[in-house]
Amino acid sequence: MTLTIPADGHYVLANASVPQSVMGNPASGALARVDISIGNGLVTAIGPCGSASGSNVIDLDGGIVLPAFVDLHTHLDKGHIWPRKQNPDGTWLGALMAVLDDRTANWAAADVERRMDFSLRCAYAHGTAALRTHLDMAQPQHEITWEVFEAMRARWAGRIELQAAGLMGPDTILDPEKLRAVATRTKAAGGILGGSTAVHPENQTIMRRLVEIAGELDLAIDLHTDESPDPAANALECLAEAVIETGFKGKVTAGHCCSLAVQSDDVARRVIDKVARAGVAVVSLPMCNMYLQDRDNKAGVRTPRWRGVTLLNELKAAGVSVAIASDNTRDPFYAYGDLDAFEVLREGARILQFDHPQADAFAWARSVGADPAGIASFAYRATIAATLPADLVLFGARSWTELMSRPQADRTVLRGGVAIDTTLPDYRELDDLMGIR
């Protein structure tokens, strides 16, 4: 749908369909037909359809309006390296080793900066207003990457609100000196304490150390937990136990949690109960998890047996704060993606099956908006209300099935009430970094 947005920034979006879940009723899956008045970069009023008047009235004819998106879990430092470093077999371990090789060979500041900026231009054009990235903290990369991220956060201020989590492996976390070095640098950058573990004999110690140093330095926590098809993985349970036992009061987020879906019902119920009691939020990465999990390069020709995602519906039903996000983009962990949070919502509906009953489906619009904004404590809240910035995404689709059936490449993105250029950057910009002639 082609729309002409008045350049003076004063107009009415009439006959708009807006999920009630993003207008103050989080549990509602219903759409409301409203008129949205915009002026001076803000939503100035929201009234029933037909209530607004004026010279600049744009009839959306029932088109859906969502708040600009929040992408809670990404990897800007890895983004777009696929052309020069593919995953040799599609497995998680293959991805890990490929990234290690590429990081060692290529991740100078200029390389990381250009790929980060390219990724953010994609996210912005698609309609993202706030984003959290995980950054590899292998020393000495942690110093290089934090400096690049700090510069990028300043450069993108006012367009995309950025947060970052310092991503450590078990060996770093179990080394007190290395753990403190990364945590201290993370604190200095205004970052979040991150890490990754799944099946490990010292998961209890790993989680206790992370929670304790986060408490000492007043850091929030965002971890990769149980990104594995092994039902023996217990990082999520150990994290919840560490939070409960220490009384940690900071924000805690767990990403992936894939193994929860292959554990027995009794174990899953026990873990979910602990996660709910600990107040740990869970973010699922449906596209990357489906791509990477349940591959077995030793089994010959084989179709995956499960979707790779966690028990997101059960977690939400238990009162756990949940969200979905992009994860990796065109790197060995995920060969595809473009940091399009709408694509995440669209594919999440298929993969995680939160689309029925469809009368309730629009409550999940918050999973790439208000819910991750609350989990991360972003200043941007991803709701639509009078006096808030007019950071909106306009679609021609009028219903859930129309919205989910197409990529919505013709969406209109408003930032501060102004329609932005949604032209995506050309991959050829990165050819020299990728060794493409």
Secondary structure, 3 states (H helix, E strand, C coil): CCCCCCCCCCEEEEEEEEEHHHCCCCCCCCEEEEEEEEECCEEEEEEECCCCCCCCEEECCCCEEEECEEEEEECCCCCCCCCCCCCCCCCHHHHHHHHHHHHHHHCCHHHHHHHHHHHHHHHHHHCEEEEEEEEECCCCHHHHHHHHHHHHHHHCCCCCEEEEEEECCHHHHCCHHHHHHHHHHHHHCCCEEEEEECCCCCHHHHHHHHHHHHHHHCCCEEEEECCCCCCCCCHHHHHHHHHHHHCCCCCEEEEECHHHHHCCHHHHHHHHHHHHHHCCEEEECHHHHHHHCCCCCCCCCCCCCCCCCCCHHHHHHCCCCEEECCECCCECCECCCCCCHHHHHHHHHHHHCCCCCHHHHHHHHHHHCHHHHHHHCCCCCCCCCCCCECCEEECCCCCHHHHHHCCCCCCEEEECCEECCCCCCCHHHHHHHHCCC
